[in-house]
Amino acid sequence: MRYYDKLIFELSKPGRQGWSLPENRWKESTDDLPDGLKRTTPPLLPQVSEPDVVRHYVNLSDMNFGVDTGFYPLGSCTMKYNPKIGEETASHPGFASLHPLQPAETVQGAMEVHAELSRCLCSLTGMSAFTLNPFAGAHGELTGLMIMRQYHISKGDMKRTRIIVPDSAHGTNPASAAVCGLQVVEVKSTPEGLIDINDLKPLLDDSVAGIMMTNPNTLGLFETEIKEIASSVHAAGGLLYYDGANMNALLGKVRPGDMGFDIMHLNLHKTFSTPHGGGGPGAGPVGVAPHLAGLLPSPAVRKIKNAQGEDIYEMVENPDGPGRISGFAGNFGVLMKAYAYILSLGRENVKKVGPYSVLAANYVKESLKDRYRLPVDSLCKHEFVFDGLIRGNAGTDSEVTTLDVAKRLLDCGFHAPTIYFPLLFHQSIMIEPTETESKETLDAFIQAMRTIADEAVSRPELLKSAPHNTPVRRPDETLAATRPVLRYRAD
Ligand SMILES: *Cc1c(COP(=O)(O)O)cnc(C)c1O
């Protein structure tokens, strides 16, 4: 029997304990504690033995699903395998035990990593300078938009309060723009899933601060008209912001800087490998083109020469930027992992990331498009979107939904793809296999998806009631998100 077949949440038994401590030998000194600081009631902790605790946590960890346990094709999230060398490097005590307020001369190695990682990111993206301070992609968006605003203000151009965002954009784009005080204007997509230039051009006037785009876009499609979009936006005095969450598709092939983007963020936890299920940890460095390099937030690491003419690093403030956007200089552990990842791939192998991730996505797409509806049937980049099952398959039209397919996949031992996003379709299933999966894994996933399509016809009730062998089946997702129960509560 598996642990979760008899899931017992309450393990506490009055009087049971997993510890024994000697009598308090400092009785007199604790008597000196002010009464207000002393506990009057015992803590409300579960009363459990040590084996109870150990088994509880080990069993919980077994119930978890992660990239280290199986295939995780969560579109938009780039759940690639995270090489263990990253963990090893980031947890090295020489880095992990640093304090952010240590004097600069004692953290020269960490500052060199900072400077070198920035240099690598510039060369991979075609940007001219990076700040590593933001903690996530969305945080990078906000930082980038603050830089955009700073740029217009520095030119005395105060009218630019509108930002253009495509209807296919990730939800964080309009959210970041709104937080930055910008008014969001939506630009439509063509039936081919790309930005509609005819819809875009009339929007471009002197009230537009810029446009936020991701390329390939959220449908996994490359915006082929990017050069024309860039020159139109620039001609109207606006800037181009690149949401780098889809950079995995382009890594080593195409650079946002060369496409005409002025500001961008990278999601290091996606493209450059850091385990990031459940919301963190992350890093969202922001890169800028040369004309914006003076507008980055503080603090920044700068390389200078000391009196002996040797290279040393110092922390500098930038009075012209948007100030501090994070407590210190970024999420250092994630920066370390990204740096280790880039160096371990090396110049040659980094170039294979994009092409292999694109190959994997197209392989899965082509192998399934006779069973799942493909609204935009063209070459995709690193991910693609199905709009549910093809209806009327084999003459039956069951009411099997995308949610049912996703739940049934859990029974097959796979993490579900992203579902009901993007919002452009009603039954979106967004699949991103990444470059780190073998052909055998992709084939097993394709087989499972095809079996599910068969079941949708022959045994729809099996899908409606799936999953059948997971610890939790169909929780109320709204309640789970809004009122999660994450800690022990003694009654
Ligand atoms: C993940 C993602 C974001 C947000 O990044 P976080 O690091 O989760 O804040 C923004 N845009 C796109 C396209 C994404 O996939």
The ligand as an ORCA input file, in Angstrom:
! r2SCAN-3c Opt
* xyz 0 1
  C       7.187     33.017    -17.022
  C       6.862     34.151    -17.886
  C       6.859     35.463    -17.385
  C       7.013     35.792    -15.912
  O       8.203     35.368    -15.367
  P       8.356     35.041    -13.801
  O       9.786     34.743    -13.655
  O       7.439     33.905    -13.508
  O       7.944     36.292    -13.063
  C       6.646     36.498    -18.279
  N       6.402     36.260    -19.576
  C       6.379     35.006    -20.095
  C       6.130     34.815    -21.570
  C       6.604     33.908    -19.261
  O       6.567     32.672    -19.769
*
